[in-house]
Amino acid sequence: MISSDIGKEIIKKELPLIPKLPGVYRMLNEKEEILYVGKAKNLPNRLKSYVAEKNHIIRTERMLSQTRKLEITTTSNESEALLLEANLIKKYKPKFNILLRDDKSFPFIFIGNKDKWPQIKRHRGKKTTEGFYFGPFASAGSANWTIKMIQKNISS
């Protein structure tokens, strides 16, 4: 039987110190390797769910049983938390994050460096083409707006 009590106790100890703000949390093991990266609109409320729930799925139980440390980063808003979460997952590839392991679902702005007249484009997927990638953006709309503003400033 897997015991998630250690991870739950670590979270319980940290809860009073965590501000009620949006942000990202990281669960680390005894080797300080990141096991999981999560985001929250309200960090303490999200983390309480790990402590309060009795019957977690096996994957969550296993993660909590390996958790020895909790790290928190607060952000200004939920969108920033989403982008930070995506970047951290892409960078560290935590074993308990099954979604967002790569950033194929988030839009980037791409500027090629091979063409005589480079275009500014929105890009999703693998970064196989040589050039400059900016992002990720929280939505296609925000990437499109940024492209429009860049084009407007270039043509002025």
MODELLER restraints for C-alpha pairs under 7 A, 6 or more apart:
rsr = mdl.restraints
at = mdl.atoms
rsr.add(forms.Gaussian(group=physical.xy_distance, feature=features.Distance(at['CA:2:A'], at['CA:61:A']), mean=6.80, stdev=0.5))
rsr.add(forms.Gaussian(group=physical.xy_distance, feature=features.Distance(at['CA:2:A'], at['CA:62:A']), mean=6.47, stdev=0.5))
rsr.add(forms.Gaussian(group=physical.xy_distance, feature=features.Distance(at['CA:2:A'], at['CA:65:A']), mean=6.68, stdev=0.5))
rsr.add(forms.Gaussian(group=physical.xy_distance, feature=features.Distance(at['CA:3:A'], at['CA:65:A']), mean=5.49, stdev=0.5))
rsr.add(forms.Gaussian(group=physical.xy_distance, feature=features.Distance(at['CA:4:A'], at['CA:61:A']), mean=5.31, stdev=0.5))
rsr.add(forms.Gaussian(group=physical.xy_distance, feature=features.Distance(at['CA:4:A'], at['CA:62:A']), mean=6.83, stdev=0.5))
rsr.add(forms.Gaussian(group=physical.xy_distance, feature=features.Distance(at['CA:4:A'], at['CA:64:A']), mean=4.78, stdev=0.5))
rsr.add(forms.Gaussian(group=physical.xy_distance, feature=features.Distance(at['CA:4:A'], at['CA:65:A']), mean=4.12, stdev=0.5))
rsr.add(forms.Gaussian(group=physical.xy_distance, feature=features.Distance(at['CA:5:A'], at['CA:65:A']), mean=6.73, stdev=0.5))
rsr.add(forms.Gaussian(group=physical.xy_distance, feature=features.Distance(at['CA:6:A'], at['CA:65:A']), mean=6.04, stdev=0.5))
rsr.add(forms.Gaussian(group=physical.xy_distance, feature=features.Distance(at['CA:7:A'], at['CA:64:A']), mean=4.50, stdev=0.5))
rsr.add(forms.Gaussian(group=physical.xy_distance, feature=features.Distance(at['CA:7:A'], at['CA:65:A']), mean=5.67, stdev=0.5))
rsr.add(forms.Gaussian(group=physical.xy_distance, feature=features.Distance(at['CA:7:A'], at['CA:66:A']), mean=6.89, stdev=0.5))
rsr.add(forms.Gaussian(group=physical.xy_distance, feature=features.Distance(at['CA:7:A'], at['CA:67:A']), mean=4.82, stdev=0.5))
rsr.add(forms.Gaussian(group=physical.xy_distance, feature=features.Distance(at['CA:7:A'], at['CA:68:A']), mean=6.22, stdev=0.5))
rsr.add(forms.Gaussian(group=physical.xy_distance, feature=features.Distance(at['CA:8:A'], at['CA:50:A']), mean=6.74, stdev=0.5))
rsr.add(forms.Gaussian(group=physical.xy_distance, feature=features.Distance(at['CA:8:A'], at['CA:51:A']), mean=5.28, stdev=0.5))
rsr.add(forms.Gaussian(group=physical.xy_distance, feature=features.Distance(at['CA:8:A'], at['CA:64:A']), mean=6.66, stdev=0.5))
rsr.add(forms.Gaussian(group=physical.xy_distance, feature=features.Distance(at['CA:10:A'], at['CA:68:A']), mean=6.83, stdev=0.5))
rsr.add(forms.Gaussian(group=physical.xy_distance, feature=features.Distance(at['CA:10:A'], at['CA:69:A']), mean=6.72, stdev=0.5))
rsr.add(forms.Gaussian(group=physical.xy_distance, feature=features.Distance(at['CA:11:A'], at['CA:70:A']), mean=6.97, stdev=0.5))
rsr.add(forms.Gaussian(group=physical.xy_distance, feature=features.Distance(at['CA:12:A'], at['CA:51:A']), mean=6.92, stdev=0.5))
rsr.add(forms.Gaussian(group=physical.xy_distance, feature=features.Distance(at['CA:15:A'], at['CA:44:A']), mean=5.95, stdev=0.5))
rsr.add(forms.Gaussian(group=physical.xy_distance, feature=features.Distance(at['CA:18:A'], at['CA:44:A']), mean=6.16, stdev=0.5))
rsr.add(forms.Gaussian(group=physical.xy_distance, feature=features.Distance(at['CA:20:A'], at['CA:42:A']), mean=5.25, stdev=0.5))
rsr.add(forms.Gaussian(group=physical.xy_distance, feature=features.Distance(at['CA:20:A'], at['CA:43:A']), mean=5.92, stdev=0.5))
rsr.add(forms.Gaussian(group=physical.xy_distance, feature=features.Distance(at['CA:20:A'], at['CA:44:A']), mean=6.04, stdev=0.5))
rsr.add(forms.Gaussian(group=physical.xy_distance, feature=features.Distance(at['CA:21:A'], at['CA:41:A']), mean=6.61, stdev=0.5))
rsr.add(forms.Gaussian(group=physical.xy_distance, feature=features.Distance(at['CA:21:A'], at['CA:42:A']), mean=4.93, stdev=0.5))
rsr.add(forms.Gaussian(group=physical.xy_distance, feature=features.Distance(at['CA:21:A'], at['CA:43:A']), mean=5.97, stdev=0.5))
rsr.add(forms.Gaussian(group=physical.xy_distance, feature=features.Distance(at['CA:21:A'], at['CA:74:A']), mean=6.37, stdev=0.5))
rsr.add(forms.Gaussian(group=physical.xy_distance, feature=features.Distance(at['CA:22:A'], at['CA:40:A']), mean=5.45, stdev=0.5))
rsr.add(forms.Gaussian(group=physical.xy_distance, feature=features.Distance(at['CA:22:A'], at['CA:41:A']), mean=4.20, stdev=0.5))
rsr.add(forms.Gaussian(group=physical.xy_distance, feature=features.Distance(at['CA:22:A'], at['CA:42:A']), mean=4.89, stdev=0.5))
rsr.add(forms.Gaussian(group=physical.xy_distance, feature=features.Distance(at['CA:22:A'], at['CA:43:A']), mean=5.91, stdev=0.5))
rsr.add(forms.Gaussian(group=physical.xy_distance, feature=features.Distance(at['CA:22:A'], at['CA:74:A']), mean=5.83, stdev=0.5))
rsr.add(forms.Gaussian(group=physical.xy_distance, feature=features.Distance(at['CA:22:A'], at['CA:75:A']), mean=5.62, stdev=0.5))
rsr.add(forms.Gaussian(group=physical.xy_distance, feature=features.Distance(at['CA:22:A'], at['CA:76:A']), mean=6.84, stdev=0.5))
rsr.add(forms.Gaussian(group=physical.xy_distance, feature=features.Distance(at['CA:22:A'], at['CA:77:A']), mean=5.73, stdev=0.5))
rsr.add(forms.Gaussian(group=physical.xy_distance, feature=features.Distance(at['CA:22:A'], at['CA:78:A']), mean=5.64, stdev=0.5))
rsr.add(forms.Gaussian(group=physical.xy_distance, feature=features.Distance(at['CA:22:A'], at['CA:81:A']), mean=6.58, stdev=0.5))
rsr.add(forms.Gaussian(group=physical.xy_distance, feature=features.Distance(at['CA:23:A'], at['CA:39:A']), mean=5.70, stdev=0.5))
rsr.add(forms.Gaussian(group=physical.xy_distance, feature=features.Distance(at['CA:23:A'], at['CA:40:A']), mean=5.59, stdev=0.5))
rsr.add(forms.Gaussian(group=physical.xy_distance, feature=features.Distance(at['CA:23:A'], at['CA:41:A']), mean=6.70, stdev=0.5))
rsr.add(forms.Gaussian(group=physical.xy_distance, feature=features.Distance(at['CA:23:A'], at['CA:43:A']), mean=6.33, stdev=0.5))
rsr.add(forms.Gaussian(group=physical.xy_distance, feature=features.Distance(at['CA:23:A'], at['CA:73:A']), mean=5.54, stdev=0.5))
rsr.add(forms.Gaussian(group=physical.xy_distance, feature=features.Distance(at['CA:23:A'], at['CA:74:A']), mean=4.08, stdev=0.5))
rsr.add(forms.Gaussian(group=physical.xy_distance, feature=features.Distance(at['CA:23:A'], at['CA:75:A']), mean=4.82, stdev=0.5))
rsr.add(forms.Gaussian(group=physical.xy_distance, feature=features.Distance(at['CA:23:A'], at['CA:78:A']), mean=6.99, stdev=0.5))
rsr.add(forms.Gaussian(group=physical.xy_distance, feature=features.Distance(at['CA:23:A'], at['CA:81:A']), mean=4.88, stdev=0.5))
rsr.add(forms.Gaussian(group=physical.xy_distance, feature=features.Distance(at['CA:24:A'], at['CA:37:A']), mean=6.94, stdev=0.5))
rsr.add(forms.Gaussian(group=physical.xy_distance, feature=features.Distance(at['CA:24:A'], at['CA:38:A']), mean=5.61, stdev=0.5))
rsr.add(forms.Gaussian(group=physical.xy_distance, feature=features.Distance(at['CA:24:A'], at['CA:39:A']), mean=4.29, stdev=0.5))
rsr.add(forms.Gaussian(group=physical.xy_distance, feature=features.Distance(at['CA:24:A'], at['CA:40:A']), mean=6.32, stdev=0.5))
rsr.add(forms.Gaussian(group=physical.xy_distance, feature=features.Distance(at['CA:24:A'], at['CA:72:A']), mean=5.90, stdev=0.5))
rsr.add(forms.Gaussian(group=physical.xy_distance, feature=features.Distance(at['CA:24:A'], at['CA:73:A']), mean=5.25, stdev=0.5))
rsr.add(forms.Gaussian(group=physical.xy_distance, feature=features.Distance(at['CA:24:A'], at['CA:74:A']), mean=6.38, stdev=0.5))
rsr.add(forms.Gaussian(group=physical.xy_distance, feature=features.Distance(at['CA:24:A'], at['CA:81:A']), mean=5.83, stdev=0.5))
rsr.add(forms.Gaussian(group=physical.xy_distance, feature=features.Distance(at['CA:24:A'], at['CA:85:A']), mean=6.23, stdev=0.5))
rsr.add(forms.Gaussian(group=physical.xy_distance, feature=features.Distance(at['CA:25:A'], at['CA:37:A']), mean=5.81, stdev=0.5))
rsr.add(forms.Gaussian(group=physical.xy_distance, feature=features.Distance(at['CA:25:A'], at['CA:38:A']), mean=5.36, stdev=0.5))
rsr.add(forms.Gaussian(group=physical.xy_distance, feature=features.Distance(at['CA:25:A'], at['CA:39:A']), mean=6.22, stdev=0.5))
rsr.add(forms.Gaussian(group=physical.xy_distance, feature=features.Distance(at['CA:25:A'], at['CA:70:A']), mean=6.94, stdev=0.5))
rsr.add(forms.Gaussian(group=physical.xy_distance, feature=features.Distance(at['CA:25:A'], at['CA:71:A']), mean=5.61, stdev=0.5))
rsr.add(forms.Gaussian(group=physical.xy_distance, feature=features.Distance(at['CA:25:A'], at['CA:72:A']), mean=4.54, stdev=0.5))
rsr.add(forms.Gaussian(group=physical.xy_distance, feature=features.Distance(at['CA:25:A'], at['CA:73:A']), mean=6.39, stdev=0.5))
rsr.add(forms.Gaussian(group=physical.xy_distance, feature=features.Distance(at['CA:26:A'], at['CA:34:A']), mean=6.43, stdev=0.5))
rsr.add(forms.Gaussian(group=physical.xy_distance, feature=features.Distance(at['CA:26:A'], at['CA:36:A']), mean=5.65, stdev=0.5))
rsr.add(forms.Gaussian(group=physical.xy_distance, feature=features.Distance(at['CA:26:A'], at['CA:37:A']), mean=4.61, stdev=0.5))
rsr.add(forms.Gaussian(group=physical.xy_distance, feature=features.Distance(at['CA:26:A'], at['CA:38:A']), mean=6.52, stdev=0.5))
rsr.add(forms.Gaussian(group=physical.xy_distance, feature=features.Distance(at['CA:26:A'], at['CA:70:A']), mean=5.75, stdev=0.5))
rsr.add(forms.Gaussian(group=physical.xy_distance, feature=features.Distance(at['CA:26:A'], at['CA:71:A']), mean=5.07, stdev=0.5))
rsr.add(forms.Gaussian(group=physical.xy_distance, feature=features.Distance(at['CA:26:A'], at['CA:72:A']), mean=6.47, stdev=0.5))
rsr.add(forms.Gaussian(group=physical.xy_distance, feature=features.Distance(at['CA:27:A'], at['CA:34:A']), mean=5.83, stdev=0.5))
rsr.add(forms.Gaussian(group=physical.xy_distance, feature=features.Distance(at['CA:27:A'], at['CA:35:A']), mean=5.47, stdev=0.5))
rsr.add(forms.Gaussian(group=physical.xy_distance, feature=features.Distance(at['CA:27:A'], at['CA:36:A']), mean=5.25, stdev=0.5))
rsr.add(forms.Gaussian(group=physical.xy_distance, feature=features.Distance(at['CA:27:A'], at['CA:37:A']), mean=6.68, stdev=0.5))
rsr.add(forms.Gaussian(group=physical.xy_distance, feature=features.Distance(at['CA:27:A'], at['CA:67:A']), mean=5.84, stdev=0.5))
rsr.add(forms.Gaussian(group=physical.xy_distance, feature=features.Distance(at['CA:27:A'], at['CA:69:A']), mean=5.98, stdev=0.5))
rsr.add(forms.Gaussian(group=physical.xy_distance, feature=features.Distance(at['CA:27:A'], at['CA:70:A']), mean=4.87, stdev=0.5))
rsr.add(forms.Gaussian(group=physical.xy_distance, feature=features.Distance(at['CA:27:A'], at['CA:71:A']), mean=6.61, stdev=0.5))
rsr.add(forms.Gaussian(group=physical.xy_distance, feature=features.Distance(at['CA:28:A'], at['CA:34:A']), mean=4.44, stdev=0.5))
rsr.add(forms.Gaussian(group=physical.xy_distance, feature=features.Distance(at['CA:28:A'], at['CA:35:A']), mean=5.28, stdev=0.5))
rsr.add(forms.Gaussian(group=physical.xy_distance, feature=features.Distance(at['CA:28:A'], at['CA:67:A']), mean=5.43, stdev=0.5))
rsr.add(forms.Gaussian(group=physical.xy_distance, feature=features.Distance(at['CA:28:A'], at['CA:68:A']), mean=5.92, stdev=0.5))
rsr.add(forms.Gaussian(group=physical.xy_distance, feature=features.Distance(at['CA:28:A'], at['CA:69:A']), mean=5.09, stdev=0.5))
rsr.add(forms.Gaussian(group=physical.xy_distance, feature=features.Distance(at['CA:28:A'], at['CA:70:A']), mean=6.25, stdev=0.5))
rsr.add(forms.Gaussian(group=physical.xy_distance, feature=features.Distance(at['CA:29:A'], at['CA:35:A']), mean=6.56, stdev=0.5))
rsr.add(forms.Gaussian(group=physical.xy_distance, feature=features.Distance(at['CA:29:A'], at['CA:66:A']), mean=5.48, stdev=0.5))
rsr.add(forms.Gaussian(group=physical.xy_distance, feature=features.Distance(at['CA:29:A'], at['CA:67:A']), mean=4.81, stdev=0.5))
rsr.add(forms.Gaussian(group=physical.xy_distance, feature=features.Distance(at['CA:29:A'], at['CA:68:A']), mean=5.00, stdev=0.5))
rsr.add(forms.Gaussian(group=physical.xy_distance, feature=features.Distance(at['CA:29:A'], at['CA:69:A']), mean=6.55, stdev=0.5))
rsr.add(forms.Gaussian(group=physical.xy_distance, feature=features.Distance(at['CA:30:A'], at['CA:68:A']), mean=5.59, stdev=0.5))
rsr.add(forms.Gaussian(group=physical.xy_distance, feature=features.Distance(at['CA:34:A'], at['CA:94:A']), mean=5.70, stdev=0.5))
rsr.add(forms.Gaussian(group=physical.xy_distance, feature=features.Distance(at['CA:35:A'], at['CA:63:A']), mean=6.91, stdev=0.5))
rsr.add(forms.Gaussian(group=physical.xy_distance, feature=features.Distance(at['CA:35:A'], at['CA:94:A']), mean=4.95, stdev=0.5))
rsr.add(forms.Gaussian(group=physical.xy_distance, feature=features.Distance(at['CA:35:A'], at['CA:95:A']), mean=5.75, stdev=0.5))
rsr.add(forms.Gaussian(group=physical.xy_distance, feature=features.Distance(at['CA:35:A'], at['CA:96:A']), mean=5.80, stdev=0.5))
rsr.add(forms.Gaussian(group=physical.xy_distance, feature=features.Distance(at['CA:36:A'], at['CA:94:A']), mean=5.33, stdev=0.5))
rsr.add(forms.Gaussian(group=physical.xy_distance, feature=features.Distance(at['CA:36:A'], at['CA:95:A']), mean=6.87, stdev=0.5))
rsr.add(forms.Gaussian(group=physical.xy_distance, feature=features.Distance(at['CA:36:A'], at['CA:96:A']), mean=5.30, stdev=0.5))
rsr.add(forms.Gaussian(group=physical.xy_distance, feature=features.Distance(at['CA:36:A'], at['CA:97:A']), mean=5.75, stdev=0.5))
rsr.add(forms.Gaussian(group=physical.xy_distance, feature=features.Distance(at['CA:37:A'], at['CA:85:A']), mean=6.40, stdev=0.5))
rsr.add(forms.Gaussian(group=physical.xy_distance, feature=features.Distance(at['CA:37:A'], at['CA:89:A']), mean=6.51, stdev=0.5))
rsr.add(forms.Gaussian(group=physical.xy_distance, feature=features.Distance(at['CA:37:A'], at['CA:97:A']), mean=6.91, stdev=0.5))
rsr.add(forms.Gaussian(group=physical.xy_distance, feature=features.Distance(at['CA:38:A'], at['CA:85:A']), mean=6.39, stdev=0.5))
rsr.add(forms.Gaussian(group=physical.xy_distance, feature=features.Distance(at['CA:39:A'], at['CA:81:A']), mean=5.91, stdev=0.5))
rsr.add(forms.Gaussian(group=physical.xy_distance, feature=features.Distance(at['CA:39:A'], at['CA:82:A']), mean=6.45, stdev=0.5))
rsr.add(forms.Gaussian(group=physical.xy_distance, feature=features.Distance(at['CA:39:A'], at['CA:85:A']), mean=6.17, stdev=0.5))
rsr.add(forms.Gaussian(group=physical.xy_distance, feature=features.Distance(at['CA:40:A'], at['CA:46:A']), mean=6.05, stdev=0.5))
rsr.add(forms.Gaussian(group=physical.xy_distance, feature=features.Distance(at['CA:41:A'], at['CA:78:A']), mean=5.58, stdev=0.5))
rsr.add(forms.Gaussian(group=physical.xy_distance, feature=features.Distance(at['CA:63:A'], at['CA:96:A']), mean=6.88, stdev=0.5))
rsr.add(forms.Gaussian(group=physical.xy_distance, feature=features.Distance(at['CA:75:A'], at['CA:81:A']), mean=5.87, stdev=0.5))
rsr.add(forms.Gaussian(group=physical.xy_distance, feature=features.Distance(at['CA:79:A'], at['CA:138:A']), mean=6.46, stdev=0.5))
rsr.add(forms.Gaussian(group=physical.xy_distance, feature=features.Distance(at['CA:83:A'], at['CA:136:A']), mean=6.70, stdev=0.5))
rsr.add(forms.Gaussian(group=physical.xy_distance, feature=features.Distance(at['CA:83:A'], at['CA:138:A']), mean=6.45, stdev=0.5))
rsr.add(forms.Gaussian(group=physical.xy_distance, feature=features.Distance(at['CA:86:A'], at['CA:100:A']), mean=6.29, stdev=0.5))
rsr.add(forms.Gaussian(group=physical.xy_distance, feature=features.Distance(at['CA:86:A'], at['CA:103:A']), mean=6.88, stdev=0.5))
rsr.add(forms.Gaussian(group=physical.xy_distance, feature=features.Distance(at['CA:89:A'], at['CA:100:A']), mean=6.56, stdev=0.5))
rsr.add(forms.Gaussian(group=physical.xy_distance, feature=features.Distance(at['CA:89:A'], at['CA:101:A']), mean=5.71, stdev=0.5))
rsr.add(forms.Gaussian(group=physical.xy_distance, feature=features.Distance(at['CA:90:A'], at['CA:101:A']), mean=5.59, stdev=0.5))
rsr.add(forms.Gaussian(group=physical.xy_distance, feature=features.Distance(at['CA:90:A'], at['CA:102:A']), mean=5.38, stdev=0.5))
rsr.add(forms.Gaussian(group=physical.xy_distance, feature=features.Distance(at['CA:90:A'], at['CA:103:A']), mean=6.64, stdev=0.5))
rsr.add(forms.Gaussian(group=physical.xy_distance, feature=features.Distance(at['CA:93:A'], at['CA:101:A']), mean=5.76, stdev=0.5))
rsr.add(forms.Gaussian(group=physical.xy_distance, feature=features.Distance(at['CA:104:A'], at['CA:124:A']), mean=5.56, stdev=0.5))
rsr.add(forms.Gaussian(group=physical.xy_distance, feature=features.Distance(at['CA:104:A'], at['CA:125:A']), mean=4.02, stdev=0.5))
rsr.add(forms.Gaussian(group=physical.xy_distance, feature=features.Distance(at['CA:104:A'], at['CA:126:A']), mean=6.19, stdev=0.5))
rsr.add(forms.Gaussian(group=physical.xy_distance, feature=features.Distance(at['CA:105:A'], at['CA:124:A']), mean=6.39, stdev=0.5))
rsr.add(forms.Gaussian(group=physical.xy_distance, feature=features.Distance(at['CA:105:A'], at['CA:125:A']), mean=6.78, stdev=0.5))
rsr.add(forms.Gaussian(group=physical.xy_distance, feature=features.Distance(at['CA:106:A'], at['CA:124:A']), mean=6.25, stdev=0.5))
rsr.add(forms.Gaussian(group=physical.xy_distance, feature=features.Distance(at['CA:106:A'], at['CA:136:A']), mean=5.75, stdev=0.5))
rsr.add(forms.Gaussian(group=physical.xy_distance, feature=features.Distance(at['CA:106:A'], at['CA:137:A']), mean=6.28, stdev=0.5))
rsr.add(forms.Gaussian(group=physical.xy_distance, feature=features.Distance(at['CA:106:A'], at['CA:138:A']), mean=6.76, stdev=0.5))
rsr.add(forms.Gaussian(group=physical.xy_distance, feature=features.Distance(at['CA:107:A'], at['CA:122:A']), mean=6.47, stdev=0.5))
rsr.add(forms.Gaussian(group=physical.xy_distance, feature=features.Distance(at['CA:107:A'], at['CA:123:A']), mean=5.58, stdev=0.5))
rsr.add(forms.Gaussian(group=physical.xy_distance, feature=features.Distance(at['CA:107:A'], at['CA:124:A']), mean=4.95, stdev=0.5))
rsr.add(forms.Gaussian(group=physical.xy_distance, feature=features.Distance(at['CA:107:A'], at['CA:136:A']), mean=5.72, stdev=0.5))
rsr.add(forms.Gaussian(group=physical.xy_distance, feature=features.Distance(at['CA:107:A'], at['CA:137:A']), mean=5.52, stdev=0.5))
rsr.add(forms.Gaussian(group=physical.xy_distance, feature=features.Distance(at['CA:107:A'], at['CA:139:A']), mean=6.64, stdev=0.5))
rsr.add(forms.Gaussian(group=physical.xy_distance, feature=features.Distance(at['CA:107:A'], at['CA:140:A']), mean=5.85, stdev=0.5))
rsr.add(forms.Gaussian(group=physical.xy_distance, feature=features.Distance(at['CA:107:A'], at['CA:143:A']), mean=6.71, stdev=0.5))
rsr.add(forms.Gaussian(group=physical.xy_distance, feature=features.Distance(at['CA:108:A'], at['CA:122:A']), mean=5.74, stdev=0.5))
rsr.add(forms.Gaussian(group=physical.xy_distance, feature=features.Distance(at['CA:108:A'], at['CA:123:A']), mean=5.05, stdev=0.5))
rsr.add(forms.Gaussian(group=physical.xy_distance, feature=features.Distance(at['CA:108:A'], at['CA:124:A']), mean=6.29, stdev=0.5))
rsr.add(forms.Gaussian(group=physical.xy_distance, feature=features.Distance(at['CA:108:A'], at['CA:133:A']), mean=6.22, stdev=0.5))
rsr.add(forms.Gaussian(group=physical.xy_distance, feature=features.Distance(at['CA:108:A'], at['CA:134:A']), mean=5.49, stdev=0.5))
rsr.add(forms.Gaussian(group=physical.xy_distance, feature=features.Distance(at['CA:108:A'], at['CA:135:A']), mean=4.75, stdev=0.5))
rsr.add(forms.Gaussian(group=physical.xy_distance, feature=features.Distance(at['CA:108:A'], at['CA:136:A']), mean=5.01, stdev=0.5))
rsr.add(forms.Gaussian(group=physical.xy_distance, feature=features.Distance(at['CA:108:A'], at['CA:137:A']), mean=6.07, stdev=0.5))
rsr.add(forms.Gaussian(group=physical.xy_distance, feature=features.Distance(at['CA:108:A'], at['CA:143:A']), mean=6.78, stdev=0.5))
rsr.add(forms.Gaussian(group=physical.xy_distance, feature=features.Distance(at['CA:109:A'], at['CA:120:A']), mean=6.83, stdev=0.5))
rsr.add(forms.Gaussian(group=physical.xy_distance, feature=features.Distance(at['CA:109:A'], at['CA:121:A']), mean=5.67, stdev=0.5))
rsr.add(forms.Gaussian(group=physical.xy_distance, feature=features.Distance(at['CA:109:A'], at['CA:122:A']), mean=4.66, stdev=0.5))
rsr.add(forms.Gaussian(group=physical.xy_distance, feature=features.Distance(at['CA:109:A'], at['CA:123:A']), mean=5.82, stdev=0.5))
rsr.add(forms.Gaussian(group=physical.xy_distance, feature=features.Distance(at['CA:109:A'], at['CA:133:A']), mean=5.65, stdev=0.5))
rsr.add(forms.Gaussian(group=physical.xy_distance, feature=features.Distance(at['CA:109:A'], at['CA:134:A']), mean=5.02, stdev=0.5))
rsr.add(forms.Gaussian(group=physical.xy_distance, feature=features.Distance(at['CA:109:A'], at['CA:135:A']), mean=6.45, stdev=0.5))
rsr.add(forms.Gaussian(group=physical.xy_distance, feature=features.Distance(at['CA:109:A'], at['CA:143:A']), mean=6.59, stdev=0.5))
rsr.add(forms.Gaussian(group=physical.xy_distance, feature=features.Distance(at['CA:110:A'], at['CA:120:A']), mean=5.86, stdev=0.5))
rsr.add(forms.Gaussian(group=physical.xy_distance, feature=features.Distance(at['CA:110:A'], at['CA:121:A']), mean=5.20, stdev=0.5))
rsr.add(forms.Gaussian(group=physical.xy_distance, feature=features.Distance(at['CA:110:A'], at['CA:122:A']), mean=6.03, stdev=0.5))
rsr.add(forms.Gaussian(group=physical.xy_distance, feature=features.Distance(at['CA:110:A'], at['CA:123:A']), mean=6.04, stdev=0.5))
rsr.add(forms.Gaussian(group=physical.xy_distance, feature=features.Distance(at['CA:110:A'], at['CA:131:A']), mean=6.96, stdev=0.5))
rsr.add(forms.Gaussian(group=physical.xy_distance, feature=features.Distance(at['CA:110:A'], at['CA:132:A']), mean=5.64, stdev=0.5))
rsr.add(forms.Gaussian(group=physical.xy_distance, feature=features.Distance(at['CA:110:A'], at['CA:133:A']), mean=4.66, stdev=0.5))
rsr.add(forms.Gaussian(group=physical.xy_distance, feature=features.Distance(at['CA:110:A'], at['CA:134:A']), mean=6.47, stdev=0.5))
rsr.add(forms.Gaussian(group=physical.xy_distance, feature=features.Distance(at['CA:111:A'], at['CA:118:A']), mean=6.30, stdev=0.5))
rsr.add(forms.Gaussian(group=physical.xy_distance, feature=features.Distance(at['CA:111:A'], at['CA:119:A']), mean=5.90, stdev=0.5))
rsr.add(forms.Gaussian(group=physical.xy_distance, feature=features.Distance(at['CA:111:A'], at['CA:120:A']), mean=4.95, stdev=0.5))
rsr.add(forms.Gaussian(group=physical.xy_distance, feature=features.Distance(at['CA:111:A'], at['CA:121:A']), mean=6.56, stdev=0.5))
rsr.add(forms.Gaussian(group=physical.xy_distance, feature=features.Distance(at['CA:111:A'], at['CA:131:A']), mean=5.76, stdev=0.5))
rsr.add(forms.Gaussian(group=physical.xy_distance, feature=features.Distance(at['CA:111:A'], at['CA:132:A']), mean=5.16, stdev=0.5))
rsr.add(forms.Gaussian(group=physical.xy_distance, feature=features.Distance(at['CA:111:A'], at['CA:133:A']), mean=6.65, stdev=0.5))
rsr.add(forms.Gaussian(group=physical.xy_distance, feature=features.Distance(at['CA:112:A'], at['CA:118:A']), mean=5.55, stdev=0.5))
rsr.add(forms.Gaussian(group=physical.xy_distance, feature=features.Distance(at['CA:112:A'], at['CA:119:A']), mean=6.69, stdev=0.5))
rsr.add(forms.Gaussian(group=physical.xy_distance, feature=features.Distance(at['CA:112:A'], at['CA:130:A']), mean=6.45, stdev=0.5))
rsr.add(forms.Gaussian(group=physical.xy_distance, feature=features.Distance(at['CA:112:A'], at['CA:131:A']), mean=4.21, stdev=0.5))
rsr.add(forms.Gaussian(group=physical.xy_distance, feature=features.Distance(at['CA:112:A'], at['CA:132:A']), mean=6.23, stdev=0.5))
rsr.add(forms.Gaussian(group=physical.xy_distance, feature=features.Distance(at['CA:113:A'], at['CA:130:A']), mean=6.76, stdev=0.5))
rsr.add(forms.Gaussian(group=physical.xy_distance, feature=features.Distance(at['CA:113:A'], at['CA:131:A']), mean=4.82, stdev=0.5))
rsr.add(forms.Gaussian(group=physical.xy_distance, feature=features.Distance(at['CA:120:A'], at['CA:147:A']), mean=6.79, stdev=0.5))
rsr.add(forms.Gaussian(group=physical.xy_distance, feature=features.Distance(at['CA:122:A'], at['CA:143:A']), mean=6.69, stdev=0.5))
rsr.add(forms.Gaussian(group=physical.xy_distance, feature=features.Distance(at['CA:137:A'], at['CA:143:A']), mean=5.87, stdev=0.5))
